[in-house]
Amino acid sequence: MAPLPKLKSQIRLGEAERGLAGIIHSVDAESVPSALSATELESRLLELGFVEGARVEILHHGVVGRDPIAVRVDNVTVAIRRREAMAITVAC
């Protein structure tokens, strides 16, 4: 796999605003509080398509507490909890 291009900034997906578009830099569930173990959370995110190099865009925020968020990952749209999205770092 070719190295990812260096972009201007990185942000956790859970902190991003609607309209953010970028490329997934990394997925690290170790520091994210979740009901799932870090290994299981990371596995689920990878199964949904949150892999390094995938293009992402935040499409919508939930009404209450801006949770969940709708995210387009490559050509698939998924809903994800904001706290679990904190495990995903996006370069934009």
N, CA, C and O of each residue as an XYZ file, in Angstrom:
368
protein
N       0.842     -1.170      0.000
C       0.000      0.000      0.000
C       0.895      1.244      0.000
O       1.874      1.305      0.744
N       0.567      2.209     -0.813
C       1.342      3.441     -0.900
C       1.125      4.281      0.353
O       0.043      4.245      0.939
N       2.150      5.047      0.776
C       1.985      5.897      1.957
C       0.931      6.968      1.708
O       0.758      7.455      0.591
N       0.228      7.321      2.795
C      -0.800      8.347      2.687
C      -0.152      9.712      2.488
O       0.898      9.987      3.069
N      -0.768     10.576      1.670
C      -0.200     11.906      1.465
C      -0.309     12.744      2.732
O      -1.274     12.610      3.484
N       0.670     13.606      2.973
C       0.633     14.515      4.116
C      -0.354     15.636      3.811
O      -0.243     16.302      2.781
N      -1.308     15.842      4.695
C      -2.282     16.906      4.526
C      -2.091     17.924      5.646
O      -1.259     17.728      6.532
N      -2.850     18.995      5.607
C      -2.642     20.116      6.527
C      -2.897     19.791      7.986
O      -2.088     20.147      8.843
N      -3.998     19.126      8.289
C      -4.330     18.920      9.697
C      -5.004     17.569      9.900
O      -5.448     16.916      8.956
N      -5.061     17.181     11.161
C      -5.737     15.944     11.537
C      -6.734     16.268     12.637
O      -6.491     17.131     13.481
N      -7.855     15.566     12.615
C      -8.898     15.767     13.616
C      -9.566     14.426     13.878
O      -9.640     13.571     12.996
N     -10.050     14.255     15.100
C     -10.816     13.045     15.398
C     -12.205     13.221     14.768
O     -12.798     14.298     14.832
N     -12.699     12.159     14.171
C     -13.978     12.223     13.478
C     -15.099     12.652     14.410
O     -16.026     13.338     13.980
N     -15.034     12.265     15.668
C     -16.063     12.632     16.637
C     -16.086     14.105     16.987
O     -17.081     14.587     17.528
N     -15.019     14.836     16.694
C     -14.947     16.272     16.978
C     -15.266     17.122     15.756
O     -15.399     18.340     15.866
N     -15.390     16.494     14.604
C     -15.545     17.219     13.347
C     -16.964     17.750     13.162
O     -17.926     17.212     13.709
N     -17.064     18.800     12.391
C     -18.347     19.415     12.074
C     -18.906     18.846     10.782
O     -18.189     18.233      9.990
N     -20.193     19.058     10.586
C     -20.859     18.628      9.351
C     -20.155     19.257      8.151
O     -19.786     20.431      8.175
N     -19.979     18.466      7.116
C     -19.328     18.953      5.907
C     -17.857     18.608      5.823
O     -17.256     18.735      4.757
N     -17.260     18.172      6.931
C     -15.850     17.801      6.896
C     -15.637     16.672      5.902
O     -16.386     15.695      5.893
N     -14.631     16.805      5.077
C     -14.252     15.745      4.151
C     -12.762     15.525      4.296
O     -11.997     16.483      4.409
N     -12.346     14.275      4.293
C     -10.931     13.980      4.437
C     -10.652     12.514      4.181
O     -11.469     11.790      3.611
N      -9.485     12.100      4.616
C      -9.033     10.723      4.431
C      -8.697     10.146      5.802
O      -8.060     10.807      6.621
N      -9.122      8.926      6.043
C      -8.841      8.298      7.330
C      -7.345      8.063      7.459
O      -6.720      7.416      6.619
N      -6.795      8.604      8.526
C      -5.370      8.462      8.803
C      -5.099      7.241      9.675
O      -4.160      6.484      9.427
N      -5.942      7.056     10.711
C      -5.748      5.907     11.595
C      -7.026      5.580     12.354
O      -7.933      6.405     12.466
N      -7.074      4.358     12.872
C      -8.165      3.905     13.740
C      -7.502      3.338     14.987
O      -6.739      2.375     14.910
N      -7.800      3.948     16.154
C      -7.191      3.524     17.409
C      -8.234      3.605     18.518
O      -8.549      4.692     19.003
N      -8.759      2.474     18.910
C      -9.845      2.427     19.896
C      -9.344      2.317     21.328
O     -10.159      2.255     22.248
N      -8.050      2.289     21.548
C      -7.503      2.112     22.902
C      -7.925      3.209     23.871
O      -8.201      2.921     25.035
N      -7.981      4.452     23.423
C      -8.236      5.575     24.328
C      -9.693      6.036     24.319
O     -10.008      7.094     24.864
N     -10.576      5.259     23.711
C     -11.975      5.664     23.578
C     -12.837      4.893     24.572
O     -12.822      3.662     24.575
N     -13.599      5.611     25.428
C     -14.489      4.902     26.345
C     -15.667      4.302     25.569
O     -16.358      5.002     24.830
N     -15.878      3.018     25.747
C     -16.950      2.342     25.026
C     -17.380      1.119     25.822
O     -16.616      0.587     26.628
N     -18.609      0.681     25.588
C     -19.091     -0.538     26.221
C     -18.379     -1.763     25.650
O     -18.339     -2.823     26.274
N     -17.820     -1.597     24.454
C     -17.089     -2.676     23.798
C     -15.622     -2.623     24.193
O     -15.116     -1.571     24.584
N     -14.950     -3.744     24.091
C     -13.501     -3.726     24.301
C     -12.865     -2.986     23.133
O     -13.470     -2.868     22.067
N     -11.659     -2.491     23.324
C     -10.967     -1.750     22.272
C     -10.802     -2.603     21.017
O     -10.955     -2.109     19.900
N     -10.493     -3.870     21.204
C     -10.304     -4.772     20.063
C     -11.605     -4.950     19.287
O     -11.604     -4.925     18.056
N     -12.717     -5.130     20.005
C     -14.003     -5.328     19.350
C     -14.468     -4.058     18.643
O     -14.980     -4.129     17.526
N     -14.297     -2.895     19.279
C     -14.686     -1.639     18.655
C     -13.889     -1.405     17.378
O     -14.458     -1.059     16.343
N     -12.580     -1.591     17.448
C     -11.739     -1.393     16.268
C     -12.139     -2.363     15.153
O     -12.170     -1.979     13.984
N     -12.439     -3.589     15.498
C     -12.866     -4.583     14.516
C     -14.170     -4.170     13.842
O     -14.301     -4.288     12.623
N     -15.121     -3.695     14.610
C     -16.409     -3.256     14.052
C     -16.241     -2.057     13.135
O     -16.860     -1.994     12.072
N     -15.408     -1.104     13.538
C     -15.168      0.060     12.692
C     -14.531     -0.346     11.361
O     -14.901      0.164     10.304
N     -13.576     -1.265     11.428
C     -12.938     -1.739     10.199
C     -13.942     -2.456      9.298
O     -13.900     -2.301      8.078
N     -14.841     -3.236      9.891
C     -15.864     -3.929      9.113
C     -16.817     -2.958      8.427
O     -17.336     -3.260      7.352
N     -17.056     -1.789      9.037
C     -17.927     -0.772      8.443
C     -17.218      0.010      7.329
O     -17.853      0.792      6.622
N     -15.917     -0.198      7.175
C     -15.186      0.478      6.108
C     -14.267      1.589      6.569
O     -13.646      2.255      5.740
N     -14.164      1.807      7.874
C     -13.281      2.847      8.401
C     -11.848      2.327      8.419
O     -11.323      1.965      9.472
N     -11.229      2.292      7.261
C      -9.866      1.800      7.111
C      -8.966      2.943      6.647
O      -9.437      3.902      6.036
N      -7.683      2.838      6.936
C      -6.731      3.867      6.524
C      -6.810      4.077      5.021
O      -6.829      3.124      4.242
N      -6.856      5.345      4.630
C      -6.895      5.696      3.216
C      -8.284      5.875      2.645
O      -8.428      6.380      1.531
N      -9.334      5.467      3.393
C     -10.706      5.627      2.901
C     -11.111      7.100      2.986
O     -10.725      7.806      3.917
N     -11.876      7.542      2.027
C     -12.392      8.916      2.036
C     -13.632      8.971      2.916
O     -14.484      8.084      2.853
N     -13.734     10.017      3.741
C     -14.892     10.174      4.623
C     -15.447     11.589      4.512
O     -14.730     12.543      4.210
N     -16.740     11.688      4.767
C     -17.412     12.986      4.797
C     -18.546     12.910      5.796
O     -19.316     11.950      5.788
N     -18.659     13.911      6.658
C     -19.764     13.960      7.620
C     -20.950     14.602      6.927
O     -20.873     15.732      6.446
N     -22.056     13.857      6.886
C     -23.245     14.310      6.174
C     -24.291     14.948      7.074
O     -24.988     15.872      6.656
N     -24.408     14.461      8.310
C     -25.506     14.910      9.164
C     -25.176     14.649     10.632
O     -24.475     13.695     10.967
N     -25.698     15.521     11.502
C     -25.608     15.339     12.960
C     -26.992     15.017     13.476
O     -27.982     15.510     12.936
N     -27.080     14.205     14.506
C     -28.353     13.956     15.163
C     -28.851     15.217     15.850
O     -28.072     16.130     16.126
N     -30.140     15.266     16.125
C     -30.762     16.456     16.716
C     -30.377     16.620     18.180
O     -30.021     17.719     18.604
N     -30.445     15.555     18.948
C     -30.158     15.632     20.381
C     -28.682     15.342     20.624
O     -28.212     14.232     20.373
N     -27.968     16.321     21.102
C     -26.559     16.151     21.423
C     -25.678     15.885     20.214
O     -24.556     15.400     20.360
N     -26.170     16.196     19.026
C     -25.443     15.986     17.768
C     -25.006     14.525     17.609
O     -23.953     14.246     17.035
N     -25.809     13.608     18.115
C     -25.450     12.195     18.090
C     -26.642     11.385     17.628
O     -27.748     11.671     18.084
N     -26.507     10.404     16.766
C     -25.293      9.959     16.081
C     -24.960     10.867     14.896
O     -25.669     11.834     14.617
N     -23.880     10.540     14.216
C     -23.523     11.278     13.015
C     -23.628     10.336     11.810
O     -23.325      9.147     11.906
N     -24.062     10.890     10.682
C     -24.106     10.127      9.434
C     -22.826     10.438      8.677
O     -22.490     11.602      8.455
N     -22.119      9.395      8.284
C     -20.814      9.541      7.641
C     -20.807      8.741      6.342
O     -21.233      7.586      6.307
N     -20.320      9.368      5.286
C     -20.101      8.622      4.048
C     -18.662      8.134      4.063
O     -17.730      8.932      4.168
N     -18.483      6.828      3.958
C     -17.159      6.208      3.899
C     -17.034      5.610      2.515
O     -17.721      4.644      2.182
N     -16.147      6.190      1.700
C     -16.069      5.850      0.280
C     -17.469      5.999     -0.311
O     -17.939      7.130     -0.437
N     -18.155      4.928     -0.677
C     -19.479      5.042     -1.297
C     -20.608      4.516     -0.416
O     -21.711      4.270     -0.903
N     -20.341      4.345      0.875
C     -21.332      3.797      1.795
C     -21.637      4.827      2.874
O     -20.731      5.495      3.373
N     -22.918      4.957      3.237
C     -23.303      5.870      4.306
C     -23.663      5.061      5.543
O     -24.477      4.140      5.482
N     -23.039      5.420      6.677
C     -23.301      4.725      7.938
C     -23.557      5.749      9.035
O     -23.121      6.897      8.946
N     -24.274      5.316     10.075
C     -24.472      6.137     11.269
C     -23.578      5.557     12.361
O     -23.475      4.343     12.532
N     -22.940      6.458     13.086
C     -22.003      6.034     14.125
C     -22.134      6.971     15.323
O     -22.382      8.165     15.159
N     -21.967      6.428     16.517
C     -21.989      7.270     17.722
C     -20.750      8.159     17.734
O     -19.664      7.754     17.320
N     -20.944      9.356     18.211
C     -19.841     10.318     18.243
C     -18.688      9.805     19.111
O     -17.526      9.985     18.748
N     -18.985      9.172     20.245
C     -17.902      8.699     21.117
C     -17.090      7.598     20.444
O     -15.888      7.490     20.685
N     -17.722      6.780     19.607
C     -16.988      5.744     18.892
C     -16.221      6.336     17.708
O     -15.185      5.807     17.303
N     -16.734      7.427     17.162
C     -16.043      8.115     16.067
C     -14.750      8.768     16.563
O     -13.887      9.120     15.759
N     -14.615      8.930     17.873
C     -13.388      9.503     18.434
C     -12.188      8.595     18.207
O     -11.049      9.043     18.339
N     -12.415      7.342     17.873
C     -11.322      6.397     17.616
C     -10.718      6.578     16.224
O      -9.691      5.978     15.903
N     -11.360      7.407     15.401
C     -10.946      7.566     13.993
C     -10.303      8.937     13.818
O     -10.904      9.963     14.136
N      -9.078      8.940     13.309
C      -8.379     10.190     13.022
C      -8.444     10.441     11.516
O      -8.128      9.567     10.709
N      -8.861     11.657     11.158
C      -9.042     12.027      9.751
C      -8.048     13.133      9.399
O      -7.885     14.098     10.147
N      -7.395     12.981      8.267
C      -6.531     14.028      7.740
C      -7.357     14.840      6.743
O      -7.997     14.283      5.851
N      -7.333     16.161      6.908
C      -8.123     17.005      6.015
C      -7.342     18.227      5.561
O      -7.862     19.046      4.803
